[in-house]
Amino acid sequence: MKKHIEHLYELSGKKSRRIIGLMSGTSLDGLDIAVCQIEGSGTETVLDLEYFTTVPYTDDFRNEILQIFAKRQIDFQQLCLLNPYIGSTHGKMILESLQAWDISPEYIDLIASHGQTVFHAPKKQHKIPGFPNATLQIGDGDHIAMTTGITTLSDFRQKHIAAGGEGAPLAVYGDHFLFSKKGENRVLLNMGGIANFTFLPGNLDTNAIFTTDTGPGNTLLDAYTKRFFHKPYDDKGAIAASGTVNETLLQALKSFPFFKAPFPKTTGPEVFNFDYVESAIQQCRLVSLSRNDIIATLTQLSAETIADAIKSIMVPDASYSIYTSGGGAHNPTLVKGISEALSRPVMKIDELGISGDAKEAVLFAVLANEAVAGQEMHFGEKEGVPGVSMGKISFPG
């Protein structure tokens, strides 16, 4: 309707916009909700994180998603049902959080929803001739908009793919707008289920900005901690710290072709899963390896492959600051392994003024702000960072 178009036009001209960013990652632990006040756009973006929470998923909700998560063969009715169900559920979580913060929905300008990734299939991974990069996030934006009464932007990754990218990592855009600093080479490392990093050059040359996935972050650690110890994750890396890294298994895991593939690249739990690890254990004839040693080895795998990827973009004798975010930033054993492999300290991104736990949700709020109020983006002619506006718009009625 015309009123919705007029509302978007008014938003584009406002001095600031209040945008809710949503993120639900591959850990399936809950929905991150970040209320952001954003002024300007592009490199002039000024963001104030007003409220943040993670609404935990119930076991029943998580198990419904797991029926179709990162699987090539699924029940398509389950997929069809979950798309609106997740959207409506996320909408209800938003309303409950707003009520807890005593904020009326009418004071929110936009919602930016990442959705729930259920399958990621870049060409380098599926290798099927004639078919493009692909990824699928569900949790329909129309259902969020209708449930909350708030205009919603969603499905950001499809435009990235349509413009020649792999649909990930998308953090690079918000990373540049919020965290680039003249005179300081920054590496922003996010360790969710899959680890990725953005390189922000201190000379502010957008042609030199770089982003890529590195491989597993927490996905294998969480999966094996749940299997062996019936806990959602290795709290503070205590299990890994109590075990011993098995070098034979570590080298077998690191020999996987993904780690030798050229940058930039993306991946997901479709690749890094139980089959990947169990195959390496069988290959090395280590079936009697202790549970603690497996967790220790998987933690070191994440640490070394992350460090190897970061080192590959470093110039000798140049200085770099490494900032971490995501669940892996709370794992001292993992962070220590990365720091030792890089021979330099690793800091939390909280030192730059944004909570590391909220960062991904915040970055999607930034993408929504760019879609409504931003100018043309320029990142040079590089693979993986097309200068495009992302997000499909769903009106609340």
Secondary structure, DSSP 4 states (H G I P E B T S, - for coil): -HHHHHHHHHHHHSSEEEEEEEEE-TT-SEEEEEEEEEES-GGG-EEEEEEEEEEEPPHHHHHHHHTTTT-SS--HHHHHHHHHHHHHHHHHHHHHHHHHTT--GGG--EEEEEEEEEEEE-HHHH--TT---EEEEES-HHHHHHHHTS-EEE-THHHHHHTTS-S---HHHHHHHHH--TT--EEEEEESSEEEEEEE-TT--GGG-EEEEEEESSHHHHHHHHHHHS-SS-GGGHHHHHS---HHHHHHHHTSGGGGSPSS----TTTSSHHHHHHHHHHTT-TT--HHHHHHHHHHHHHHHHHHHHHTTPPTT---EEEEESGGGG-HHHHHHHHHHHTS-EEEGGGGTS-TTTHHHHHHHHHHHHHHH-------S-TT-------EEE---
